[in-house]
Every structure is written in C-alpha cells, then in structure tokens.
Amino acid sequence: MSDFQIENGVLIAYHGPGGKISIPEEVTVIGDNAFAGCHSLTEVNIPDSVREIGDRAFSRCTRLRDITVPGSVERIGEMAFHFCIHLVLVILEKGIRELGDLVFMDCRELTYVSLPDSLVSLGSKAFYGCERMLRVMIPSGITEIKYQTFTNCRALNNVFLPETVTTIEEQAFYGCWGMKHIELPARVTEIRHQTFGYCMALQSISFPPKLERIGDTAFLACKALTDLTLPESLRQIDSNAFHGCLNLTSVNIPNSVMKIGGFAFSGCTGLTRATYSDRIENTNVFSGCTGLREFVPSARSRCYTVVDGVILSRDGQKLIAYPPGRCCVRYDIPETVTEVSPWAFSEAPVKVIYVPESVKTFSRAATDGAKEEDPFVATACAEFMPFLDKPIFLGPPEALPPRHQKRVVEGFLVARQIGMPEIEPWKENYTEYIRQTYRTCEKKAWNNELMLRFLMEQGMLRTEAAELMLQKYDAAERPQLTAELTAYLEKHSENDTHVPS
C-alpha cells in the first residue's frame, strides 16, 4: 500500500511513517488536512508540479523545522502550517500569489520567512503568535495589512511596508514588543483600533502626510514612545488612542484636528507639556497625566487662552481645565472667571481651590471630591454647597441650612491648617459650633487627626475618649500623637469626666 493517497492529482492523505519525505511528481494539489497532525514529519520536498497547498495541509506537524515552497504554488490555504511549533525557516519562492488566513499562526519558533514579490494577498492572522520572527519585508504587491496579521510577534523589530500599502487593519501589529520604529506608507489615512497596542518598545513612528484618523487605543501602552509629531492632515483622535504612553513628554495637537475622544492621552505620566487644541471638548483627555504642569493653547487659537498653565476661554470667563500635574497648596481662580467647566479640576493635585465672587456657575462635576486627595473648594457662595463634596464655607456655619452645617466643619479645619485669611472672621463661629456638637465631632476625631488636634487644643476632648485614642495610636506606633495625647491627659487628669464647658 502506498504511503500517499492520491486522486486525480490531489494528495488526499499521507499514511507513511514520517521523517524525511518527497511528494510524488504526479501531485498538483496538496489537499486539505493532507498531513495535518503528522507529528513524525521532519522534512518535506514539494515538487514543481504542485499548484496549490490546501487548508490545514501541514497543520500541527510539530517536528517540521524548515520548508521551501516552490514558485509553481500559487496559493497556500488557511492554517496550512498552523501550530508547526518547531518550524524555524520558511522560503517562499517567486510565483506564490496568496497566503491564506492563519497560515503560519502559532509557529512559535519561526525566525525568518521570505515573502516573494509575486505575493498579492496576505491573510489575516497570517503570522499571529510567531513569537521569534525578527524581521519581515512586505512585497510591493500587497495593498492591505489585514486584521491581526502580526499580532504577538513579540521579537519583531524590523518591518518594511511598501508604498503600495493603503490599509492597515485593527491589531495588525498588536503586542509586537520588540518593534522600536516604524515608517507608515504615504497612502495610509487611518490607524485603526489597537493597531500598535502594547508595542512596548516603540520609540518613534513616522506618520504618513495624509493621515486623517488615529483610532481608539491605537497606541495603547506604548510606554517607550517619546517622539510624537502629528501631521497637519490629522482630523480625529479617538478615545484612549495614546493611553499609558508613559514616556511621552510633550504633545502638539495640530489645529487640523476636529475631534478628540475622551481619555485620548490618559495615563501619560511623563507628559509635562501639552498643546490644547480648540477642538478638545472632553476635559478628561489628559486624565491621569500626573506630570502635566502646563497647557499651551494651539497656535492662532480662537477659543482658549492660558493663565499660569491653566486653560481658560479666550475671554477669560470660563475655566476649562487645570493641568493634573500642577501641584500647589492653594489655587485662586482668576476673578475674570464666571463659570467653571465639568471636570475642570479632575485629579488636580491642589489642597484648596479658592472660588471668587465673580464665579456664578460652578459645575457639580468640576471636582468630584470622592478621593481623599481631591481638593477642597473654598467659596462664600452658599448656593454652591449642595454641589461640593469637600467644601470650605467662607462664612458662618449658621448661615447654612442645618443639613449642610456639619459638612463644612472639616473644611474649616483645613482652611485653618493652611492659614487661609478668609476664614479668620468666622473662626469663633466654627469653634462654637464644634463646642455645641462636640460628641459628633469627637467621633470624627477617631479618623481625622485635624479634628483630634483641634479638640485637644480647645480642651473639648473627653478624658475617657483621649485614653482610648492613646491606646490606638500607641499600638499604631505613632509617637507624635501618642506624646500629644499623653500631655493632654496629664493636663486634664484632675477631672476624669472632663466635658467641654
């Protein structure tokens, strides 16, 4: 019985022992699954009579190490060499026109493959997971790099794309960890979803002169990217396009950009300077850019101006965005401002924001106040109180409705700590309010050191509570607070049931 099952020139199946084999000259087509799962196959000679290699023809031939496909073959089908995990070298001779989808998928040891000039179609996921492939030269007959063609080719560091390429589809180079630079062909107008996501060694990219759109998460987590020159042809940057590009230090968004999606440059912690385009509508574009100290308006901006690195409307009446890396104890909103935008102070590293009387609209979402590090907002406008999670009311607490009075006590302590002169006229009012509600304030003191120290300073902390807190901070190894509580107890030891008068 022959090792080869052949019908009308089509090799249907191989039944031999494997090792090194030569396919008979009578074969014109290697059929679908002909050698699939033949783990003993180590070497195969394909004759010039073969015109086509079918789908999954050599899939899972796990001991196959190299192969030469003659130019007589016009098409290599889908998954033809899928999961040939020890395949190292592939020579594709001139004449081959089409490589099917997933053709070399998960060939983990594949280091080199030659793509002939005759090639006109390269399937999606063609080299998906070829972790050791170092370089690839795309021939000029290719016009499209398809979906996930080189996804997770982690060692790939040298890619040549010819000028004939007009389209690069989603995730085409996703996870190519070794890629340091790429030059995109001039005819490419769009970089799509996650095209270069997690190319973590990518330092620079040459954008085509007619690029119009950068898709969402196109450069996700490209943490080595430092050089970013966006072309004047660019019209749109989608959400999270450059999220997590940690080493990006500056970005100039050209005036040509008409739309920028939310969080487009979020998490770019190395960013220190950014040009604020007239088209930015989402103030969270630079969310999490903790090193960003100043905004710069784009050249000839008609919408924005900058005061101390903070973006304002051109007429100075609307505060748009505060840079998330500009640290200060107190920031005074300019007195030209009448309105504060939503998320204007999102993640702002400021202790206190001072709101002058000129401000008539303070957005509920200007600062959410949800986190401990979020700023307090100091204002004399009682109408803003319902909108503020961390308020400092620059007036007497009794001027507020009862439901808001207890909310401003912590803000008073913060204002007192940083020495805000605007709170001075109301210091006695707040002290009296705390005296009247000392039991409630005493409960707060368990988790609020400013409150604890104020109660001790005013002699409002009951001896019993002070003793319990002493035990807490002694166990927590807080020597400064332990010493202060000890001194307080010594001073008030003559009255074990001390209650504020």
C-alpha positions in Angstrom: 0.0 0.0 0.0 1.4 3.4 -1.0 2.1 6.0 1.8 0.3 8.6 -0.4 -3.4 8.6 -1.2 -3.7 10.4 -4.5 -6.8 11.0 -6.5 -6.7 12.9 -9.9 -3.5 14.7 -8.9 -4.8 15.7 -5.4 -2.9 14.3 -2.4 -5.8 13.4 -0.1 -3.8 11.9 2.8 -0.4 10.6 3.9 -0.2 7.3 5.7 3.6 6.8 6.0 6.0 6.8 8.9 7.0 10.4 8.6 10.6 11.6 8.8 12.0 12.9 5.5 9.7 12.6 2.5 9.3 13.7 -1.1 5.9 14.2 -2.5 5.4 12.4 -5.8 5.7 14.4 -9.1 2.1 13.4 -10.1 0.7 15.6 -7.3 -0.7 19.0 -8.4 -2.7 19.8 -5.3 -1.8 19.0 -1.6 -5.3 18.6 -0.3 -6.9 20.0 2.9 -5.6 18.3 6.0 -3.3 16.0 3.9 -0.5 16.0 6.5 -2.4 17.5 9.4 -1.3 16.2 12.8 1.6 14.2 11.3 3.9 14.8 14.3 6.7 12.5 12.9 7.2 14.5 9.7 10.6 16.3 9.9 11.3 17.3 6.3 9.3 17.5 3.1 10.2 18.1 -0.6 7.5 19.7 -2.6 7.9 19.2 -6.4 7.3 21.9 -9.1 4.2 20.1 -10.2 2.3 21.3 -7.2 0.0 24.3 -7.9 -1.8 24.7 -4.6 -1.5 23.8 -0.9 -4.8 23.3 0.8 -6.3 24.4 4.1 -4.6 22.9 7.2 -2.4 20.8 4.9 0.6 20.7 7.3 -1.2 22.0 10.4 0.3 20.6 13.7 3.3 19.0 12.0 5.1 19.7 15.2 8.6 18.4 14.2 8.8 20.1 10.9 11.8 22.6 11.1 12.1 24.2 7.7 10.3 24.2 4.3 10.7 25.6 0.8 7.6 26.2 -1.2 8.4 26.3 -5.0 7.1 29.1 -7.2 4.8 26.8 -9.0 2.5 27.0 -6.0 0.1 30.0 -6.5 -2.0 29.6 -3.3 -1.3 28.4 0.2 -4.5 27.8 2.1 -5.8 28.8 5.5 -3.9 27.4 8.5 -1.7 25.5 6.1 1.2 25.5 8.6 -0.7 26.4 11.8 0.9 25.3 15.0 4.1 23.9 13.4 5.7 24.9 16.7 9.3 23.9 15.7 9.2 25.5 12.2 12.2 27.9 12.0 12.8 28.8 8.4 10.3 29.3 5.5 11.4 30.0 1.9 8.5 31.1 -0.4 9.8 31.3 -4.0 8.6 33.8 -6.6 5.3 32.8 -8.1 3.3 32.4 -5.0 0.4 34.9 -5.0 -1.8 34.2 -2.0 -1.3 33.2 1.7 -4.5 32.3 3.5 -5.7 33.4 6.9 -3.8 32.0 9.9 -1.3 30.3 7.5 1.6 30.4 10.0 -0.4 31.1 13.2 1.4 30.0 16.4 4.6 28.9 14.6 6.4 29.9 17.8 10.0 29.2 16.6 9.6 30.8 13.2 12.6 33.2 12.9 12.7 34.0 9.2 10.2 33.9 6.3 10.8 35.3 2.8 7.8 36.8 1.1 8.1 36.8 -2.8 7.5 39.8 -5.0 4.7 37.9 -6.6 2.6 37.9 -3.5 -0.7 40.0 -3.8 -2.7 38.7 -0.8 -1.6 38.2 2.8 -4.3 36.7 5.1 -5.5 37.9 8.4 -3.6 36.4 11.4 -1.1 35.1 8.9 1.8 35.3 11.5 -0.2 35.6 14.7 1.9 34.4 17.6 5.1 33.9 15.7 7.0 35.0 18.8 10.6 34.7 17.4 10.2 36.2 14.0 12.7 39.1 13.8 12.1 40.9 10.5 9.7 41.0 7.6 9.7 42.7 4.3 6.3 43.1 2.7 6.4 42.9 -1.1 5.0 45.7 -3.2 2.1 43.6 -4.5 0.4 43.9 -1.0 -2.0 46.8 -0.5 -3.5 45.7 2.8 -2.2 44.5 6.1 -5.1 42.6 7.5 -6.6 42.0 10.9 -4.1 40.7 13.5 -1.6 39.8 10.7 1.4 40.2 13.1 -0.3 40.1 16.5 2.0 38.9 19.3 5.1 38.7 17.1 7.0 39.7 20.2 10.5 39.7 18.8 9.7 41.5 15.5 11.9 44.6 15.3 12.3 45.3 11.7 9.3 45.8 9.4 9.3 47.2 5.9 6.0 48.4 4.5 5.9 49.3 0.8 4.3 52.5 -0.5 1.6 50.3 -2.1 0.0 49.6 1.3 -3.1 51.8 1.8 -4.8 50.0 4.6 -3.6 48.6 8.0 -6.4 46.9 9.8 -7.1 46.5 13.5 -4.5 45.0 15.8 -2.2 44.3 12.8 0.9 44.8 15.0 -0.6 44.4 18.4 1.8 43.0 21.0 4.9 43.4 18.9 7.1 44.0 21.9 10.4 44.4 20.0 9.4 47.0 17.4 11.3 50.3 18.0 10.4 52.3 14.9 8.0 52.0 12.0 7.5 54.2 8.9 4.0 54.2 7.6 3.4 54.4 3.8 2.2 57.7 2.4 -1.2 56.3 1.3 -2.3 55.2 4.7 -5.1 57.6 6.0 -6.1 55.8 9.2 -4.5 54.0 12.1 -7.2 51.7 13.5 -8.2 50.1 16.8 -5.2 48.8 18.7 -3.0 48.7 15.5 0.1 49.2 17.6 -1.3 48.4 21.1 1.3 47.1 23.5 4.2 47.7 21.2 6.1 48.5 24.4 9.5 49.2 22.8 8.1 51.5 20.1 10.0 54.8 20.5 9.0 56.6 17.3 6.7 56.4 14.3 6.8 58.2 11.0 3.2 59.2 10.3 2.0 59.5 6.7 1.4 63.0 5.4 -2.3 62.3 4.6 -3.2 60.6 7.9 -6.7 61.7 9.0 -7.6 59.5 11.9 -6.0 57.7 14.8 -8.4 55.1 16.2 -9.2 54.2 19.8 -6.4 52.6 21.8 -4.2 52.6 18.6 -1.0 53.1 20.6 -2.3 51.6 23.9 0.6 51.1 26.5 3.4 52.1 24.0 5.3 53.1 27.1 8.6 53.8 25.2 7.1 56.2 22.8 8.9 59.6 23.1 8.8 61.1 19.6 5.3 62.1 18.5 4.9 64.5 15.6 1.3 64.5 14.5 0.7 65.6 10.9 -1.3 68.7 9.9 -3.6 66.4 7.9 -5.0 64.8 11.1 -8.7 65.2 11.7 -9.6 62.9 14.5 -8.0 61.2 17.6 -10.3 58.6 19.2 -10.6 57.7 22.9 -7.6 56.2 24.7 -5.6 56.5 21.5 -2.3 57.0 23.4 -3.4 55.7 26.9 -0.5 54.6 29.0 2.3 56.0 26.8 4.4 56.7 30.0 7.5 58.3 28.4 5.7 60.7 26.1 6.9 64.1 27.3 5.1 66.6 25.1 2.4 66.6 22.5 1.4 69.2 20.0 -2.2 68.7 18.7 -2.5 70.4 15.4 -5.3 72.8 14.6 -6.5 70.4 11.8 -7.9 68.0 14.5 -11.6 68.4 14.6 -12.4 65.8 17.3 -10.6 64.3 20.2 -12.1 61.4 22.2 -12.2 61.0 25.9 -9.0 59.9 27.7 -7.0 60.2 24.4 -3.8 60.8 26.3 -4.8 59.5 29.7 -2.2 57.9 31.9 0.7 59.5 30.1 2.5 60.2 33.4 5.7 61.5 31.7 3.8 64.2 29.8 4.8 67.7 31.1 3.5 70.0 28.4 0.5 69.7 26.0 -0.9 71.9 23.3 -4.6 72.4 23.9 -6.5 72.2 20.6 -9.6 74.3 20.0 -11.4 71.1 19.3 -10.9 69.5 22.7 -14.4 69.2 24.2 -13.6 66.5 26.9 -11.5 67.8 29.7 -10.6 64.2 30.6 -8.4 64.0 27.5 -5.3 64.2 29.8 -6.7 62.3 32.8 -4.0 60.7 34.9 -1.2 62.8 33.3 0.3 63.4 36.8 3.4 65.1 35.4 1.5 67.6 33.2 2.3 71.0 34.6 1.1 73.3 31.9 -1.2 73.6 28.9 -0.3 75.6 25.9 -3.0 76.9 23.5 -2.6 75.9 19.9 -1.2 78.5 17.5 -3.8 81.1 16.5 -6.3 79.6 18.9 -9.7 81.3 18.7 -11.2 79.6 21.7 -8.6 79.4 24.5 -6.0 81.3 26.5 -3.7 80.2 29.2 -3.1 81.8 32.7 -0.4 80.1 34.8 -0.7 76.9 32.7 -4.5 76.7 33.2 -6.8 76.7 30.2 -9.4 79.5 30.1 -11.8 80.5 27.4 -10.5 83.2 25.1 -12.4 85.9 27.0 -11.2 84.5 30.4 -14.7 84.0 31.6 -14.7 80.2 31.7 -12.2 77.9 33.3 -11.8 74.9 31.1 -9.1 72.6 32.6 -6.4 72.6 35.3 -3.3 70.6 34.5 -3.2 67.4 36.6 0.5 67.8 37.3 0.5 71.4 38.6 0.9 70.9 42.4 0.1 73.7 44.9 -1.5 74.2 48.3 -3.9 76.8 47.1 -5.1 77.8 43.7 -7.1 81.0 43.2 -9.5 81.0 40.3 -8.9 84.3 38.4 -11.5 87.0 39.0 -12.3 87.2 35.3 -13.9 83.7 35.6 -17.7 83.4 35.8 -18.0 79.7 35.1 -16.1 76.5 35.9 -16.4 73.6 33.5 -17.2 70.0 34.3 -14.1 68.0 35.3 -12.0 71.2 35.2 -10.2 70.1 38.4 -10.4 66.3 38.0 -7.4 64.8 39.7 -5.9 68.3 40.3 -3.1 67.9 43.0 -4.3 71.0 44.9 -5.2 71.2 48.5 -7.7 74.1 48.2 -9.4 75.8 45.3 -10.5 79.4 46.1 -13.6 80.5 44.2 -14.0 84.3 44.0 -17.4 86.0 44.0 -17.2 86.5 40.2 -17.9 82.8 39.7 -21.7 82.3 39.2 -21.6 78.7 37.9 -19.5 76.0 39.5 -20.2 72.6 37.8 -21.3 69.8 40.1 -18.7 67.7 38.3 -15.8 70.2 38.4 -14.2 68.2 41.2 -15.9 65.0 42.4 -14.3 65.0 45.9 -14.6 61.2 46.1 -11.0 60.6 46.9 -9.0 61.7 49.9 -6.5 63.6 47.8 -9.2 65.5 45.9 -9.2 69.3 46.6 -11.4 71.3 49.0 -13.4 74.1 47.4 -13.5 77.4 49.3 -16.4 79.7 48.5 -18.6 82.3 50.1 -21.5 81.3 47.9 -23.9 79.2 50.0 -25.7 78.1 46.8 -22.7 76.0 45.8 -22.8 73.9 48.9 -25.1 71.2 47.5 -22.7 70.6 44.7 -19.5 70.3 46.7 -18.3 67.1 48.4 -15.4 68.8 50.2 -16.5 72.4 50.9 -14.8 75.3 52.8 -17.6 77.8 53.5 -16.1 81.3 53.9 -18.9 82.4 56.1 -20.5 81.5 59.5 -21.9 77.9 59.6 -25.2 79.2 61.0 -25.8 80.9 57.6 -26.3 77.5 56.1 -29.2 75.1 56.4 -28.7 72.6 59.2 -28.1 69.7 56.8 -25.1 71.5 55.4 -23.6 72.9 58.6 -21.8 69.7 59.7 -20.4 69.3 56.1 -18.3 72.4 56.4 -16.5 71.6 59.7 -13.7 69.6 58.1 -13.2 72.3 55.5 -12.8 74.9 58.3 -10.0 72.7 59.9 -8.2 72.5 56.6 -8.5 76.3 56.0 -7.2 76.9 59.5 -4.3 74.4 58.9 -3.1 76.2 55.7 -3.7 79.7 57.1 -6.4 81.0 54.9 -7.1 84.6 55.9 -10.6 84.4 54.5 -11.7 82.0 57.3 -10.4 84.2 60.2 -13.6 86.3 60.6 -15.6 83.1 61.2 -13.1 81.2 63.4 -15.1 81.8 66.6 -18.4 80.8 64.9 -16.9 77.4 63.9 -15.3 76.9 67.3 -18.7 77.5 69.0 -20.5 75.2 66.5 -17.9 72.4 67.3 -18.4 73.0 71.0 -22.1 72.5 70.7 -21.7 69.3 68.7 -18.5 68.0 70.3 -19.9 64.5 70.7 -20.3 64.2 67.0 -17.0 65.8 66.3 -15.3 63.5 68.8 -16.5 60.6 66.8 -14.9 62.1 63.7 -11.7 62.6 65.6 -11.1 58.8 65.5 -10.2 59.1 61.8 -9.5 62.7 61.5 -6.2 64.0 63.0 -7.0 67.6 62.3 -10.2 67.3 64.3 -8.4 65.4 67.1 -5.8 68.1 67.5 -8.4 70.9 67.4 -10.4 69.2 70.2 -7.3 68.9 72.3 -6.3 72.5 71.6 -9.7 73.7 72.7 -9.9 71.3 75.6 -13.0 69.6 74.2 -11.8 66.0 74.1 -13.2 64.0 77.0 -10.6 62.2 79.1 -12.2 58.8 78.5 -12.0 59.3 74.7 -8.4 60.6 75.0 -7.4 57.4 76.9 -8.9 55.2 74.2 -7.2 57.2 71.4 -3.9 57.0 73.3 -4.1 53.2 73.2 -5.0 53.3 69.4 -2.0 55.5 68.4 0.4 53.8 70.8 -0.5 50.4 69.1 -0.1 52.0 65.7 3.4 53.3 66.7 2.5 57.0 66.2 4.9 58.6 68.7 4.0 62.2 68.0 0.3 61.7 68.5 1.0 59.5 71.5 3.0 62.2 73.1 0.3 64.9 72.4 -2.4 62.7 73.9 -0.3 61.9 77.0 0.3 65.6 77.6 -3.4 66.3 77.2 -4.3 63.6 79.7 -1.8 65.0 82.2 -3.2 68.4 81.9 -6.8 67.3 82.4 -6.2 64.5 84.9 -7.8 66.4 87.7 -11.2 65.9 86.0 -11.6 62.3 84.8 -15.0 63.1 83.3 -13.9 66.2 81.6 -16.7 67.7 79.4 -16.4 71.0 77.5 -18.0 74.0 79.1 
